[in-house]
Amino acid sequence: MGDWRPIEVLLVEDDQGDILLTREAFDLNKVRNRLHVVNDGEQAMAFLRREGGYAEAPRPDLILLDLNLPRMSGLEVLSEVKADEALATIPVVILTTSEAEEDILHSYRLHANAYVTKPVDFEQFIRVVRQIDNFFVTVVKLPAHGQRL
């Protein structure tokens, strides 16, 4: 039977089209998760640290992080998350249009859990998001809700 609590997913994305596609992929998948969306790196850190308007925000079980963000880049967010003892155990999947080798290397050096390039094709994008979601919901064992190492 296992743990039936919803999986909390934080999507950090500024492109409204990609947000819509990600929501659609989650809805089509009909899995037990909740998708929370913030539009820039500063909002992401406020959500994760439960600051300001995010005081009641849940701790995410998974972060889907774009690299190309306003106000604070995805790499800066990744660096802060992995350097923060309270947040470091949250898996971070980079979901971005960048195929640049330096972005891939830098992301893994900062301890990203996976790096996925966004497909431009609608059906492929939906498939990729569903596969990420399925992997982290059904395959990977995540720490108990709110637990730190």
N, C-alpha and C positions, 0 to 999 in steps of 0.2 A: 504494500500500500504506500508507505513512505510519507514524506512531508507534502501536504497539499496546499501550503500557503503559496500565494502568487509570487512569481519572480518579479522583482522590481528592476526595471531597465531604464537607465538614463541615456537618452539620445542627446548628444551635444552637436547641433547642426544648425547652420544659418540659412541654408537653401530650403525655401518653403516647398518646392517640388519634391526634394528628397525626403523631407519630413512627411509629406503626404504619402509618398510611396512606402516609406517605412511603416507608417501607421496601417496602410492597406495590407502590407505583408503580414503584420502582426494580427490584424483582424481576420485575414484569410486563414491564417494558421490555427486560429481558435485555441491557442494554448493558454495556460494559466499564468499570464503575465500582465504587468501594468507598465505601459510606456509613458515615461515622463520626458518632456522636451524642454531644453533651454537653448537659446540662440547664440550664445557667445561664451568665451572662456571664463570671463568674470562671473557670469550667471552660473556656470557649471560649478565653480569653486564655492559660490554662495550656497548653492543647492547642497553640495556635498558636506559643507561645514554647517549647514542649517542656520544660515545667517539671514537677517532681514525678513523679507517675505517668504523665505523658505524654512522658517523655524520649525514647521511641522512636516517637512519633507522626509520621506522614508530613506533609509540607507539603501542605495542601489546594490543589487546582486551582480549587476553587469553594467558596464559603461560602453556605449557605442560612440566613438569620438572621431569627429572630422578634424583634419589638420588645419584647414584653411578657414580660420574663424576670426571675426572682428574682436578688437579690444584685448585679446589674449589668445595666442595661437594654441592649437591642439597640442603641440609639443611642449609648450609651457604648462598646459593643464596636466598632461601626462607626467611631466617632471614633478610638479607639485603633489599630485596624487600619490605617486610612488615614493616620495620623500616623507610623506605624512604617515606616521605610524598608525593613525586611526583609519586611514583610507587605503593603505598600501596593498591590502589583501583583496581589494575589489578587482576582478578581472577587467581589463581594458582592451577592447577590440578597436583598432584604428580602421575606420570605414571612410575612405577618401578617394578623390579622383587622382591624386598624385601617384605616379608610377616611378618617381625619381628615386634612384638607388640610395641617395643620401637621406631621403625621408624614411625609407624602409630601415636602413641601418640605424639611424638616429632613434627611431621608434623602438626598435628592439634593444638598443643600448640603454634606453630609459625604462626597459622592462615591460613593454607592451606585451600582452598575451597573444595577440595575433594582429596581422596587418592584411587588410582586405581592400582591393581596389574596386571602387564602385563601377559596375557595368553601366554603359550608357543606354543599353536596351532595357525597356520597361520590364519585360518578362524575366530577363536575367537578373535585374536588380531585385525584383520580388523574390526570386529563387535564392539569391545569395543571402538576403536578410533572413529568410525563413530557415536556411541552413545554419546560419550563425545562431539564431534563436533556438532551433532544435538541438544543436550541439550543446549549448550551455544549459538548456532546460532538462534534457534527457540523458546526456552522455557524461558531462562533467559533474563532479561532486563539488559543490560550493560549500564554504563554511556555513555553519548554522547562522541564522539571521542575527546580524549585529555582532557576531564574534570577531575578535581580532586575534592575531598570532602573538 
